[in-house]
Amino acid sequence: MSMVDDIKKKAQSKLMTIVLPEGDEPRTVQAAKIIKDEGLAKPVLLGNKEAVLNQAKETGTDITGIEIIDPLTSNKAKEYAGQLYELRKAKGVTEEDAAKLVQDVMYYGIMMVKTGDADGLVSGAVHTTGDMLRPALQIIKTKPGIKVVSSSFLMDCPNKNLGHNGLLVYADCVVMPNPTADELAEIGISAADTAKRLCGIDEPKVAFLSFSTKGSAKHELVTKVQQAVAKAHELAPDLCLDGEMQFDAALVPEIGASKAKGSPVAGHANVLIFPDLQAGNIGYKITQRIGGAECFAVLQGLAKPCNDLSRGCSVDDIVNTVAFTAVQAQ
Ligand SMILES: CC(C)(COP(=O)(O)OP(=O)(O)OC[C@H]1O[C@@H](n2cnc3c(N)ncnc32)[C@H](O)[C@@H]1OP(=O)(O)O)[C@@H](O)C(=O)NCCC(=O)NCCS
């Protein structure tokens, strides 16, 4: 069974409510119908009702039975504005600002998740990563004990000898441009949790990547990764993690054995932590485009799940991301 099929099966086992703020966007409307029909989640579409229904008509999609909420006319908007004001007044948000903000589909959707009216949110077919991330970071905030929100890419590689039957978890490829050593340590711990919860990797083996393996090069960039490894050991003593190591030492058993002798991770890593966003973002795209891997992005560390799509996403990408989000919410 593929990773996506496995996730869909899990999503169907407990129906979660997932809000789609881009309700008047054609791919989102079509995805909502599939999500409902396959029982992956209860989708809620946000937007002007007429605009949503028009998209349904134009795409030949029957969305009977799918809830549509217009933030401009919703009777919950006042309540959400009050709560948003309380949450953000210390940051200078006035009551008027809050009332205006919740008219925006993204803030309205985030408030639905914050208040428990929805279990998770998926957007990004139209909005940028930052458009969704900023309100999510401001309002939903991080899980208890976690300071940093980051992302994991679940890479399903054609070479099934790699990682966990071809599955590799890459982090962080979306959020933190230049994490400190402490932040990098947290990214590694969150990615291991994602690997367990979403990929069925019961024993994550976490490699902190660098251009150096076990001190083979000396540079402040290498020192940062070494410090992250030490911090991660301190924060999660039972987690199987190691570094710093090069990509080949992490994945190829013979190279791992020669460059990082005795390492419990080298040569067998299934979770790869990149030192910064440039490396992570480039790395996942190389694996996808040249390596032929299928990939799915999830955000990790938020108190409740919100996930981002690429603006070039397909209907299937939206359906799959909703399934991942539902499983995160369960
Ligand atoms: C994540 C991101 C949107 C934050 O935006 P920002 O404008 O820097 O946001 P701010 O610094 O004003 O922070 C907003 C709030 O989020 C919090 N925050 C920012 N990054 C955070 C993180 N990674 N984890 C937890 N909280 C975070 C801040 O503490 C702040 O909280 P507060 O308002 O309650 O004090 C920004 O880091 C970003 O654009 N990252 C790259 C995203 C991207 O373009 N990726 C491309 C690959 S697809």
The ligand as a Gaussian input file, in Angstrom:
#p B3LYP/6-31G(d) Opt

LIG

0 1
 C        7.263000      31.777000       8.741000
 C        7.265000      33.202000       8.316000
 C        6.088000      33.425000       7.388000
 C        7.136000      34.137000       9.505000
 O        6.880000      35.419000       8.990000
 P        7.412000      36.760000       9.657000
 O        6.891000      37.915000       8.901000
 O        8.886000      36.618000       9.813000
 O        6.657000      36.702000      10.975000
 P        7.054000      37.448000      12.307000
 O        8.524000      37.375000      12.546000
 O        6.402000      38.776000      12.289000
 O        6.331000      36.511000      13.325000
 C        4.941000      36.412000      13.442000
 C        4.697000      35.599000      14.682000
 O        5.046000      34.237000      14.409000
 C        6.039000      33.784000      15.326000
 N        6.943000      32.913000      14.557000
 C        7.638000      33.235000      13.438000
 N        8.266000      32.132000      12.977000
 C        7.958000      31.114000      13.821000
 C        8.258000      29.732000      13.864000
 N        9.016000      29.136000      12.925000
 N        7.769000      28.989000      14.870000
 C        6.983000      29.540000      15.826000
 N        6.624000      30.841000      15.829000
 C        7.122000      31.614000      14.832000
 C        6.711000      35.024000      15.842000
 O        7.235000      34.770000      17.113000
 C        5.546000      35.993000      15.878000
 O        4.732000      35.751000      17.008000
 P        4.046000      37.003000      17.764000
 O        3.459000      37.882000      16.693000
 O        3.009000      36.360000      18.638000
 O        5.162000      37.660000      18.492000
 C        8.622000      33.531000       7.637000
 O        9.642000      32.996000       8.407000
 C        8.756000      33.020000       6.255000
 O        8.336000      33.710000       5.341000
 N        9.424000      31.825000       6.090000
 C        9.715000      31.269000       4.798000
 C        8.479000      30.805000       4.127000
 C        8.743000      30.631000       2.665000
 O        8.686000      31.559000       1.885000
 N        9.050000      29.423000       2.268000
 C        9.373000      29.186000       0.935000
 C        9.440000      27.717000       0.677000
 S        7.952000      27.118000      -0.008000

